[in-house]
Amino acid sequence: MPLAALALAALAVGFEQLVQWKYGAMGIIAFVALTVGFKAKSAAVGGIGAVVLVMLLAHSG
């Protein structure tokens, strides 16, 4: 179990760095809002994070 948690944490940090590199500060803020909303079970905060991420993805493509 600790190995799986460590691998998941490493994957999350890697993804966070990728988002920050590609989409800048706004991308990392949106990713954090999505994560906090998911963990706190807050649909409003998670939804805001998801919408901002989608807008950033749509803008870059």
C-alpha positions as CSV (number, residue, x, y, z in Angstrom):
1,M,0.0,0.0,0.0
2,P,2.7,2.6,0.8
3,L,4.4,1.9,-2.6
4,A,1.1,2.6,-4.4
5,A,0.6,5.8,-2.4
6,L,4.1,6.9,-3.2
7,A,3.7,6.2,-6.9
8,L,0.4,8.0,-7.0
9,A,1.9,11.0,-5.3
10,A,4.8,11.1,-7.7
11,L,2.4,10.9,-10.6
12,A,0.3,13.8,-9.2
13,V,3.4,15.9,-8.7
14,G,4.6,15.2,-12.2
15,F,1.2,16.1,-13.7
16,E,1.1,19.3,-11.6
17,Q,4.6,20.3,-13.0
18,L,3.4,19.5,-16.6
19,V,0.3,21.7,-16.1
20,Q,2.4,24.5,-14.7
21,W,5.0,24.3,-17.5
22,K,2.4,24.2,-20.3
23,Y,-0.3,26.5,-18.9
24,G,1.5,28.7,-16.4
25,A,0.1,30.0,-13.1
26,M,-3.5,29.9,-14.2
27,G,-3.2,26.2,-15.0
28,I,-1.8,25.4,-11.6
29,I,-4.5,27.5,-9.8
30,A,-7.2,25.6,-11.8
31,F,-5.6,22.2,-11.0
32,V,-5.4,23.1,-7.3
33,A,-9.1,24.3,-7.3
34,L,-10.1,21.0,-9.1
35,T,-8.2,18.9,-6.6
36,V,-9.4,20.8,-3.5
37,G,-13.0,20.7,-4.8
38,F,-12.7,17.0,-5.3
39,K,-11.2,16.3,-1.9
40,A,-13.6,18.6,-0.1
41,K,-16.6,17.3,-2.1
42,S,-17.4,20.8,-3.2
43,A,-19.0,20.8,-6.6
44,A,-18.6,24.6,-7.0
45,V,-14.9,24.8,-6.4
46,G,-14.2,21.6,-8.4
47,G,-16.4,22.9,-11.2
48,I,-14.6,26.2,-11.4
49,G,-11.3,24.4,-11.6
50,A,-12.6,22.1,-14.3
51,V,-14.0,24.9,-16.3
52,V,-10.8,26.9,-16.2
53,L,-8.7,23.9,-17.2
54,V,-11.1,23.2,-20.1
55,M,-10.9,26.8,-21.2
56,L,-7.1,26.7,-21.1
57,L,-7.0,23.5,-23.1
58,A,-9.4,24.8,-25.7
59,H,-7.5,28.1,-26.0
60,S,-4.1,26.3,-26.6
61,G,-5.5,23.9,-29.2
